[in-house]
């Protein structure tokens, strides 16, 4: 882990003034459903409060917005929300302003400002996106507290830290190039070329080269700056992340891509573990399970998570634990990220042809590379394309889609349809395809 000092902030500012990040062309318009789902505030609100909120009227902060590509993604993923961006780099702020204006987004503001100075804005936010920034701040807890101070009571923060375990080799490389004097000032083209020459001069079996060098990125200057020559880069572990949240009086909600942090997935036969593991793993806290994962399988560069005010909400009741009265009055929503023309058309095609639909390509919260949804199931969800539906209306629709049992040819009764739709929705909710709100009496 690199040691930071407040003086490093000026070097960071200089680096991003001379090389604003990310270097994505102004006309690039993000359309990928998976990418945009990470930036939609509806998902973390649902995870925490088990309710589906509206994007319209929300105020979103992009803290450390850089050249504005993530600000643009936030604007697209949250239609009707106001986007406010801050960054230390004046050059980056100018690019961010140009980017959002180029794509026609008017309800935006951008300010040259550090995260610690957020209270100076005099605003409160429903959602704060602090992506690829917090690990550059000398005082992590101070940065978290500054964001908390401008977060609305039910607001949510998405932020991340570099993993000191996964990224160890790059931190070692940075120490090498500091020792060689390449990072005394703001690294530029000369330092990039010197790094390239140094790494290529090493034998191919030298450990640092094996673990950090990517020949396919040889000409990518941004990659050198963000890895070998990254000013202020710092790494953390899961326990350090949780300790910082506790010190800032913030509550952990979830890892962003939580299926990729399931420690049970690391075992060949999770249902048949050695006796000691089978007895000890269930007793681990969430923090301990996440830490065990990063120790056993440090593949995640980012510790990417959502957090919010402590005690802002009780833990939601899992849909698998709902009672029948909860289900009877439940409201069912197709995830808003899926209400785009390409998904709608594929669902309609699947239902009418009929043919299975490959849905994993649209979902960020499933590990399955290929996930097929039966055309009959798709047909049962078609009403959700227009608006949310009550459980009772979906059950009635299912009785029309599947009026008889295909094996016995007996008419489908409402009780059977209710159980079928319930199990279908439980599965789809777990992968983020649908969102379910409990009935008022069950809330």
N, C-alpha and C positions, 0 to 999 in steps of 0.2 A: 504494500500500500504506500503510495507516494505521500510525502508530508507536504501539507499546504500551509501557506502563510497568506495574510491579507494582501501582501504585495503581489501574489500570484494572480489576483483578480485583474490587475492592470495588464499583465501579460496575456491573460485570456481575452480581455477586451481588444487588445492590439491584434491578437491572432484572428479574431472573428471580424474585425474591421478590415483587415487585409484579405481575408478569405471567408466571407460569409457562408454559413452552413444552413441547410444543405445546398449544394450546387445543382439545383433542379431548374430547368428552363422555365421562364415566366409563363409560357402558354400551356404547361403541363397541368392537366385537370384530372385529379384522382377520381376514378370511377369504380375501383375494385371494392366489392362489397365487404370482403374480409377486412381490408385496410380501414375502411370507413367505420366498421362496427366498433373498432377499438376507440374511436373518437366520439361515439354517440353516448351522451350522458344517460340515456334511458337504461342501458344495461346496468351500470353500477347502482343507479337509484332503485332498480328492480331488485337487485341482489340484496340491498340493505333494507328497503322498506316494503318490498313485495307489492309495489304499486307501479302503474305505468303513468309517468308524468309526460307533460307536453314540452316540446322543445321551444315553442313560441314564447317569447318574452323572457327567456332565461338569459342571464348575463354570464358569459364564459371568459375566463382569463387564460391566455396562453403565456405562461411565465417562462421567459427565455425563448421567445418565438423565433429567433434566428431570421432566416430569409423568408419566413412566412408560409412555408408549405404545409406545416401542421395547422397553422391558423386557417388556411384555406380548407383543409380537411375538416376542421371543426365547424366551419361555416356550412359546408356541404352536408355533413352528417347531422347537423342540428338546425334545420331550416327555421328561420324566424328568431333565432337567438342573436344577441349582440356579442360580437367578438372584440375583445380588448387584448392587445399584445404588448408585452414589455421585453426589453432586451438591453444589455449594457452597450451593445455595438450600434452606433448611429448608422453605419453603413448597412447593417442587417435590417434595421427598422425601416430605412428608406426602401429597401427591396420588398419587405413585407407589405408596406403600404401600396407599392406599385402592383404587387401580385394580386391582392384582394380587389383593388380598383380595376385591374385588367379583366378580372372574371366577373365584374359587375356587383360585387358585394359592397354596399354602402354603409350598413350599420356596424361600422368598425372604428376602432381607435388604436393608435400605436404610440408608445412613449419610450424614450430612452431612460431606462430606470432599472435599478438592481432589485432583486427580490426582497432584500432586507428593507427596502424603502417603500414597499407596497402600500403601507398606510397613508402615504402622501397622496395617493390617488383619490382618497375619500370615497371609495366604492366598496360594495360587498358583492360577492360572486356566488352563483349557484354551483359552478363547476370550475375547477382550476386544473389546467393541463400543464404539467411541468415535466416535460419529456426531454431526457438526455441533458439535464442541467444540474440537478441537485448535487451530483457527485463532484461538481466543480466549485461548490461554495465552501469557503474555509470552515464555517461553523454550520454543520448540518442541522443541528437543533434550532439554531436561530433562523435558518431558512424555513424550516417547517413551521415554527411559531409565527413567522411573518405571514405565511400563507393562511394559517389558521385564523389570524387576526382579521382577515378580510373575507373569511368564508361564512356564508349564511348558516344559520343553525342546522338546516338539513343538507347543507352543501357537501360536496364530495371532491376530493383531490385525487388526481391520477399523477403519480410521479414514479421515478425509478432511480436506482443506484447501480453503479458498476459492481459486479461481483469480483471481490478480491481473489477468490479461489479460481474461477473460470479464467479471469483475465491476468493471472499472475505473470505469464510470460511477456505480455505487452508492458506491464509495469517494470519488469526487469529490463526490457529493451529501452524503455524511457530512461532508466538509470544509466544504461550504457551511453546513450547519446547526450545525456546531461554531463557525464564524465568527459565526453569528447568535446564539450562546449557548444554543441549544436542548438541548445535551448537557452543559451544565455540571453539572447535577444529574441525577437519575434521570428520564428522559423519561416523561411521562404524557399524559393526555387533552388538556391544553392544548397541549403541544408537537406532538402528532399533528395537532390542528386547525390549528396554525400552519404545519406542513409542507404539509398539504392546501391551505390557502389560497395559500401561496407557489407551489407547483407549478402550481396551476390558474390563477394570475395570469400565468404566463409565456405568451408566444405559443406556438402549437402547433409552430412550426418551430424553437424553441430546442433546441439539441442535447441538453442534459441532460433536458429533458422528453421528447423523442423516444425517448431510450434508457432511461429509467427509469419513466416514468409508465404505469400500467395502470388505465384508468378503471373496468374491471370490478371492481377491488379497492379502489375509493374508500372504502368503508365498513369495510374489513378492518383493524382497528387492529393486529393482530398483524403484518401485512405491513409497515406503517410502522416498527414497532419493530425488525423483523428485517432491514430494508433501509436506510431513510433515517436511522434513529436507533439503530443497533446499536452498543452500546458495545463497544470492543475488537476490532471486526471487522478482520481482517488477511488479505491475499491472498498467494499464493505461486505460483511457476512450477514446472514439472516438474523443472528442474535444482535448484532450491532444495529440493524434496521429496526428491530422491535424495541431495542433500548432507546433509540432516538425518538420513536413514536411515543413511547411512554414519557420521556422527558418533555416532549412538546404537548403532552396531554391530548394526543390524537389516537384514534382507534383504528386498528387494521380491519379492513373489510374483506379483501380477497386479492390474491395474485391476479393479474390481468388475464392470463391464459392458464387458469387453474388446472385444467386436465393434464398439463405438461409438468405438474409438480406433485403428482400422485406417487408416493414412495412405493406403494404396492405394485406399481407397474414395473419396478426394477427387478422383481423376482420371477424366476422361471415358472414357478407354480405357487401363486399367491394364496391358493386355497389349501396348500399343503406345505407350510413353512416348518423349519426346524422348531422344536418345542419352545425353546427360549424366545425366538423371534415371535412366534405365534402368541406367546403370553405377554411379551413386553410392548410390541408395537401398538396394540389398541389403547394402551394407557398413556401414550405420548400426547403432549399438547400439540396444537396446530403449529406453533413455533418450532417445537422439537421435530415434528415430522418434516417441515420444510427445510430445517437445518440438516437433518439426516439426508434428505434428497441431495442438497448441494454438496455434501461431503462425499456421498457415494457416486454421484453422477453430475459433476459440475459442467453442464453443457450450456447453461443459460448465462449469456453475457450480462443481461440486465436482471436485477431484482425489481420487477415491474409490478406495481400494486396500486390499489385504491385504498384511501383512508378517509376518515371524517371525524367530526367532533365526538369525543367520548360520551357514551350513554345517550346518543341522539335517538336511538331506536332499539327496541328489544329484538332479539334474534328472530328472524322470520320462521314461520312453521313450514317445514319442508312439505312439498305437495304430496309426497309419499305418506305423510302423516295426517293429511286432511281427513275430516269426517265427511259422511255423505251430505250433511247440511252445508258444509263448506263448498262441496262440488255443485250442489243443486243451484246455488246462487252465484256461482263463479262467472267471471267475465274473461273471455279468451281473446288474446291479441296475437296476430302475426307480428313478429319482431319488425319494427319500423324500417330497419335496414333492408329487409327483404321486399319492401313495397316499391320496387324499382321495375321498370319495364321488362328487363331481361328475365327476372325471376318470375314475374307475373305470367309472361308469355310461356315460359317453360312449364309452369304449373298447369296452365290451361291446355297446353299441348299434351302433357302427360295424362291429364284427366280425360281428354277426348279421344286419344288414339287407340287404346290406352298403352302406356309404357312406363316403366320405372323412371324416376327422376334422380339424378346424381346430385345430392345436396351438399356434400362436404365442401365443395368449392366455394360455397357462399357462407360457410360457418367458421367463425374463429375459435369456437369453444368445443371442438371435438378433435380428437387425435386421429380418427379414422381417415385414411387417405381416400377411401372410396366408401361412400355411404349412400345406398339406394333407398328411395322411398317408393313404396308400392303405389300404383296409379289409383287404386281404390282409396287409400289413405289421402292422397292428394285431392281426390274428388270430395272427400269429407271436409277438407279445409278451404275449398273454393270461396265460401261466403266470407272468409277472413280477408280476402283480397280487397273487399270494398270497405269493411269496417269491422270493429270488434264484435264478437257475438257472445250471447249468453250460453251457458252450458246446455240449457234446455233447447235452444234453437239449433245447436249443433247436433244434439241427439235426434231431433226431429228430421234434420237434414240427412243424418246417417241412415235413418229408416227409409228414406227415399233412395239414397245411393245404393244401399244394400237391403232391399225389401224382403229378401228371403235368404235363409241359410243355404249357401251353395252346395252343401253336402246333403242335408236332410230335406231341403226345399220347404222347410217350415217358415212361416212368416216371422220376420224379425220383430220381437216385442221391445217395448221401450226400456225395460230393465236390462235386457241383454245389450241393447244399443248403448245405454248409459255406461255399462261396465267396459264395453269395447272402446268407446270414445275416451273414457277416463284413462285407461291404460295407454292409449295412443298419445294422449296429451302429456302424460307423465314422462314418456320417453322423449317426446319432442321438446318439452320444457328443459330437460337436462342438457340438451345440446344447443339451447338458445334459439330454436326455431319458433317457438311460441312463448308468450308470457301470460301467466295466469294470476288473476286477482281474486282473492277469497271473497265470499259473500260478506256483506256488512256485519251480519250477526256472528260470523265466524272470525272476524278480525279482532 
